[in-house]
Amino acid sequence: MKSHQSTQTMKPATAAKKLGVYLPATPAEFQEGLVTRAELDALQADPPEWLRTLRSEGPHPRPVVASKLGVSIAGLARGGVTEALTTERIEALKAERPEWLEKERATQAEVRREAARLKARAEERGERTSDS
């Protein structure tokens, strides 16, 4: 007897998040229907023109904007950035170097340094435990 495998589907918002794009900027047919795992895989493997354009030009969702600016999502909010930004606007912010952006980049760099320090410390302790 064959087991029946159901098709996995996801909401458009979940698919957009996995694709790294801003849902309201996607085509209506993408926003209105469910996306199967196979369709998502196909979009990732061979992105259509609309997806390539969104990924390169935006508007980008907050996690992508934060990553491109080198800050956290909370840092974006503290800087007053609450909407999706285009690549052009992100590049303009990088060039303008507003005070909030410099401060948030420094904070993010410190967070990364501390995380690396803690990771190294944990690895060192793990090595000591296995050596004894």
Backbone as CSV, one residue per row, in Angstrom:
resi,resn,N_x,N_y,N_z,CA_x,CA_y,CA_z,C_x,C_y,C_z
1,MET,0.837,-1.175,0.000,0.000,0.000,0.000,0.887,1.246,0.000
2,LYS,0.583,2.183,-0.879,1.347,3.431,-0.963,0.844,4.420,0.070
3,SER,1.770,5.130,0.673,1.348,6.180,1.600,1.061,7.440,0.789
4,HIS,0.003,8.119,1.144,-0.387,9.339,0.439,0.345,10.522,1.060
5,GLN,1.122,11.210,0.250,1.875,12.360,0.745,1.140,13.632,0.348
6,SER,0.750,14.422,1.342,0.047,15.669,1.040,1.057,16.734,0.627
7,THR,0.583,17.649,-0.193,1.429,18.732,-0.661,1.521,19.793,0.425
8,GLN,2.737,20.121,0.788,2.941,21.169,1.793,2.728,22.532,1.152
9,THR,1.925,23.363,1.802,1.718,24.719,1.299,2.032,25.713,2.408
10,MET,2.251,26.947,1.994,2.512,28.014,2.962,1.812,29.276,2.492
11,LYS,1.590,30.149,3.424,0.981,31.434,3.104,1.982,32.265,2.311
12,PRO,1.485,33.194,1.504,2.386,34.064,0.745,3.383,34.823,1.626
13,ALA,2.965,35.231,2.826,3.866,35.970,3.722,5.058,35.104,4.118
14,THR,4.797,33.823,4.368,5.881,32.908,4.734,6.816,32.710,3.549
15,ALA,6.251,32.519,2.374,7.061,32.330,1.171,7.905,33.577,0.890
16,ALA,7.294,34.759,1.038,8.033,36.008,0.795,9.191,36.130,1.775
17,LYS,8.956,35.758,3.020,10.018,35.817,4.032,11.164,34.883,3.654
18,LYS,10.823,33.667,3.212,11.844,32.699,2.811,12.607,33.165,1.572
19,LEU,11.931,33.909,0.707,12.564,34.437,-0.501,13.318,35.743,-0.232
20,GLY,13.092,36.351,0.939,13.770,37.596,1.287,13.232,38.800,0.550
21,VAL,11.918,38.801,0.269,11.316,39.929,-0.442,10.167,40.523,0.365
22,TYR,9.806,41.738,0.034,8.735,42.494,0.692,7.410,42.090,0.044
23,LEU,6.543,41.443,0.807,5.296,40.887,0.267,4.452,41.892,-0.513
24,PRO,4.186,43.113,0.010,3.338,44.034,-0.757,3.907,44.411,-2.133
25,ALA,5.186,44.180,-2.366,5.785,44.515,-3.657,5.718,43.353,-4.648
26,THR,5.269,42.185,-4.177,5.177,41.019,-5.065,3.928,41.118,-5.936
27,PRO,3.883,40.365,-7.038,2.700,40.386,-7.908,1.444,39.903,-7.163
28,ALA,0.297,40.380,-7.577,-0.977,40.042,-6.929,-1.207,38.537,-6.893
29,GLU,-0.886,37.837,-7.967,-1.130,36.392,-7.981,-0.285,35.660,-6.930
30,PHE,0.884,36.191,-6.614,1.710,35.614,-5.550,1.082,35.890,-4.190
31,GLN,0.580,37.109,-3.994,0.004,37.527,-2.714,-1.319,36.827,-2.400
32,GLU,-2.043,36.424,-3.416,-3.401,35.919,-3.219,-3.507,34.407,-3.062
33,GLY,-2.482,33.654,-3.413,-2.610,32.204,-3.366,-1.662,31.567,-2.386
34,LEU,-1.849,30.270,-2.188,-0.919,29.511,-1.362,0.270,29.106,-2.229
35,VAL,1.414,28.919,-1.602,2.627,28.542,-2.312,3.039,27.157,-1.826
36,THR,3.234,26.246,-2.768,3.666,24.905,-2.379,5.175,24.911,-2.188
37,ARG,5.657,23.889,-1.508,7.105,23.735,-1.304,7.802,23.633,-2.667
38,ALA,7.188,22.899,-3.602,7.772,22.741,-4.942,7.842,24.086,-5.667
39,GLU,6.787,24.891,-5.539,6.795,26.212,-6.181,7.872,27.107,-5.568
40,LEU,8.021,27.050,-4.251,9.058,27.840,-3.582,10.439,27.409,-4.065
41,ASP,10.653,26.103,-4.118,11.939,25.587,-4.601,12.215,26.051,-6.032
42,ALA,11.170,26.036,-6.871,11.324,26.483,-8.261,11.655,27.979,-8.318
43,LEU,11.002,28.779,-7.468,11.289,30.217,-7.431,12.730,30.482,-6.993
44,GLN,13.217,29.682,-6.047,14.588,29.865,-5.577,15.605,29.395,-6.620
45,ALA,15.297,28.303,-7.294,16.227,27.737,-8.272,16.316,28.580,-9.543
46,ASP,15.172,29.065,-10.008,15.127,29.837,-11.250,14.175,31.019,-11.054
47,PRO,14.667,32.088,-10.378,13.775,33.210,-10.057,13.248,33.912,-11.309
48,PRO,11.936,34.199,-11.334,11.391,34.979,-12.450,11.894,36.422,-12.378
49,GLU,11.646,37.161,-13.421,12.143,38.547,-13.513,11.693,39.398,-12.327
50,TRP,10.412,39.277,-11.912,9.909,40.099,-10.813,10.681,39.818,-9.527
51,LEU,11.055,38.578,-9.299,11.787,38.224,-8.081,13.229,38.733,-8.144
52,ARG,13.852,38.601,-9.303,15.225,39.126,-9.459,15.237,40.637,-9.253
53,THR,14.240,41.321,-9.802,14.153,42.775,-9.666,13.952,43.181,-8.208
54,LEU,13.025,42.502,-7.513,12.790,42.820,-6.104,14.038,42.591,-5.270
55,ARG,14.745,41.522,-5.531,15.957,41.224,-4.755,17.054,42.246,-5.008
56,SER,17.130,42.759,-6.226,18.215,43.701,-6.523,17.845,45.152,-6.238
57,GLU,16.596,45.542,-6.491,16.203,46.944,-6.377,15.303,47.252,-5.187
58,GLY,14.606,46.245,-4.673,13.680,46.459,-3.568,12.321,46.877,-4.057
59,PRO,11.463,47.306,-3.178,11.717,47.561,-1.767,12.018,46.273,-1.004
60,HIS,12.878,46.417,-0.001,13.331,45.284,0.785,12.639,45.255,2.147
61,PRO,12.390,44.043,2.672,11.818,43.945,4.023,12.848,44.368,5.068
62,ARG,12.380,44.666,6.266,13.265,45.176,7.323,14.489,44.300,7.599
63,PRO,14.363,42.970,7.668,15.577,42.182,7.926,16.654,42.384,6.857
64,VAL,16.232,42.531,5.610,17.191,42.748,4.519,17.780,44.154,4.624
65,VAL,16.939,45.136,4.912,17.418,46.520,5.069,18.441,46.575,6.203
66,ALA,18.108,45.952,7.330,19.026,45.954,8.482,20.352,45.315,8.106
67,SER,20.298,44.199,7.422,21.525,43.504,7.016,22.368,44.371,6.076
68,LYS,21.723,44.973,5.093,22.458,45.808,4.131,23.088,47.035,4.795
69,LEU,22.438,47.533,5.854,22.976,48.701,6.567,23.940,48.308,7.687
70,GLY,23.977,47.027,8.024,24.882,46.578,9.084,24.399,46.915,10.474
71,VAL,23.063,46.906,10.654,22.470,47.209,11.956,21.432,46.135,12.281
72,SER,20.884,46.196,13.483,19.811,45.282,13.868,18.464,45.852,13.446
73,ILE,17.435,45.013,13.469,16.090,45.491,13.164,15.656,46.517,14.218
74,ALA,16.010,46.270,15.470,15.694,47.231,16.533,16.423,48.552,16.278
75,GLY,17.646,48.472,15.768,18.405,49.674,15.440,17.728,50.488,14.352
76,LEU,17.119,49.791,13.377,16.352,50.502,12.345,15.216,51.286,12.985
77,ALA,14.503,50.618,13.886,13.369,51.274,14.552,13.841,52.473,15.364
78,ARG,14.949,52.308,16.090,15.475,53.438,16.865,15.876,54.588,15.953
79,GLY,16.306,54.255,14.733,16.680,55.286,13.768,15.499,55.872,13.021
80,GLY,14.290,55.375,13.326,13.096,55.912,12.688,12.757,55.269,11.354
81,VAL,13.440,54.189,10.984,13.164,53.511,9.721,12.167,52.391,9.998
82,THR,10.947,52.594,9.583,9.906,51.601,9.849,9.323,51.014,8.568
83,GLU,9.651,51.604,7.430,9.095,51.137,6.164,10.163,50.383,5.358
84,ALA,9.696,49.684,4.346,10.613,48.993,3.442,11.384,50.053,2.641
85,LEU,12.642,49.767,2.351,13.467,50.711,1.595,13.968,50.074,0.306
86,THR,14.161,50.899,-0.702,14.743,50.427,-1.953,16.261,50.374,-1.806
87,THR,16.890,49.677,-2.712,18.352,49.608,-2.715,18.936,51.011,-2.876
88,GLU,18.309,51.817,-3.711,18.769,53.193,-3.937,18.749,53.989,-2.630
89,ARG,17.680,53.852,-1.857,17.572,54.588,-0.582,18.571,54.060,0.434
90,ILE,18.798,52.755,0.438,19.786,52.167,1.354,21.175,52.710,1.041
91,GLU,21.514,52.756,-0.242,22.819,53.287,-0.649,22.942,54.760,-0.294
92,ALA,21.841,55.514,-0.429,21.860,56.937,-0.063,22.115,57.095,1.434
93,LEU,21.483,56.246,2.253,21.719,56.311,3.703,23.178,55.995,4.033
94,LYS,23.735,55.007,3.348,25.145,54.667,3.577,26.044,55.853,3.237
95,ALA,25.709,56.554,2.167,26.513,57.706,1.751,26.326,58.890,2.700
96,GLU,25.096,59.106,3.159,24.800,60.220,4.069,25.408,60.005,5.449
97,ARG,25.485,58.744,5.868,26.020,58.372,7.179,25.405,59.184,8.321
98,PRO,24.066,59.115,8.466,23.449,59.862,9.573,23.967,59.363,10.921
99,GLU,23.875,60.206,11.908,24.396,59.892,13.242,23.813,58.593,13.800
100,TRP,22.497,58.405,13.644,21.861,57.203,14.182,22.441,55.936,13.545
101,LEU,22.748,56.006,12.249,23.290,54.840,11.549,24.685,54.501,12.061
102,GLU,25.511,55.513,12.237,26.864,55.274,12.759,26.806,54.679,14.163
103,LYS,25.907,55.208,14.988,25.759,54.706,16.356,25.287,53.254,16.353
104,GLU,24.288,52.941,15.526,23.753,51.581,15.469,24.760,50.596,14.876
105,ARG,25.549,51.046,13.914,26.596,50.172,13.363,27.634,49.854,14.440
106,ALA,27.998,50.846,15.232,28.956,50.626,16.312,28.382,49.658,17.339
107,THR,27.107,49.826,17.665,26.441,48.919,18.609,26.436,47.503,18.056
108,GLN,26.085,47.361,16.790,26.038,46.031,16.164,27.428,45.401,16.131
109,ALA,28.444,46.187,15.845,29.815,45.666,15.830,30.209,45.172,17.221
110,GLU,29.829,45.912,18.247,30.125,45.509,19.624,29.403,44.213,19.980
111,VAL,28.154,44.096,19.565,27.377,42.871,19.819,28.063,41.680,19.151
112,ARG,28.516,41.859,17.927,29.203,40.767,17.210,30.528,40.399,17.889
113,ARG,31.273,41.413,18.342,32.537,41.134,19.048,32.286,40.338,20.320
114,GLU,31.264,40.738,21.063,30.934,40.051,22.308,30.482,38.623,22.033
115,ALA,29.688,38.416,21.001,29.243,37.065,20.649,30.437,36.197,20.267
116,ALA,31.372,36.750,19.519,32.571,36.005,19.126,33.418,35.674,20.356
117,ARG,33.532,36.626,21.275,34.298,36.400,22.499,33.687,35.267,23.319
118,LEU,32.365,35.301,23.466,31.680,34.269,24.242,31.791,32.905,23.567
119,LYS,31.723,32.886,22.256,31.861,31.624,21.522,33.260,31.053,21.720
120,ALA,34.272,31.913,21.605,35.656,31.466,21.792,35.859,30.961,23.215
121,ARG,35.280,31.648,24.178,35.409,31.236,25.577,34.753,29.872,25.802
122,ALA,33.584,29.677,25.210,32.882,28.398,25.354,33.674,27.275,24.695
123,GLU,34.253,27.543,23.536,35.065,26.527,22.856,36.306,26.197,23.680
124,GLU,36.913,27.226,24.269,38.100,27.021,25.092,37.762,26.156,26.307
125,ARG,36.657,26.445,26.943,36.232,25.656,28.102,35.912,24.230,27.694
126,GLY,35.308,24.069,26.540,34.985,22.735,26.035,36.246,21.943,25.767
127,GLU,37.269,22.589,25.237,38.547,21.926,24.962,39.233,21.525,26.258
128,ARG,39.185,22.394,27.251,39.811,22.066,28.556,39.142,20.851,29.166
129,THR,37.808,20.800,29.110,37.070,19.689,29.698,37.438,18.392,29.008
130,SER,37.581,18.411,27.693,37.901,17.169,26.980,39.375,16.776,27.152
131,ASP,40.256,17.710,27.484,41.679,17.412,27.660,41.971,16.790,29.010
132,SER,41.144,17.039,30.017,41.464,16.559,31.357,41.036,15.142,31.616
